[in-house]
Amino acid sequence: MGFFTNALNPKAFLFFIMVFSLISNTNPSNETKILLGVYMAVATFIWFTLISISFSKISKGEFIKKNLPYLEKIIGVILMLIALQILYLDYL
């Protein structure tokens, strides 16, 4: 069920396309393609495992209220890193 949730989600599909296009060069080797595929599978597994554990232990509202400042900082740092990566690849 989780596979279909991600495979049929257009935003997830665009996210994976964006990440692959940022990381890979114009002609990646087969090893690079395999490593990126494994990385995406492992990262997705870890992410959804953490989400399911978090939501099963604490109610959604309580978890978000309790950790909102930390979540906002983490998301902000991730978005800044993505922006820096794009700037670096496009202008340097």
QUIRAVEN-V965964 format. One record per run of one state. SS is the DSSP state (@ for helix, = for strand, . for the rest). FROM is the first residue (numbers start at 1). TO is the last residue. If there is no record, write none. Layout:
[[SS/FROM/TO] [SS/FROM/TO]]
This chain:
[[./1/1] [@/2/7] [./8/9] [@/10/23] [./24/29] [@/30/57] [./58/59] [@/60/91] [./92/92]]
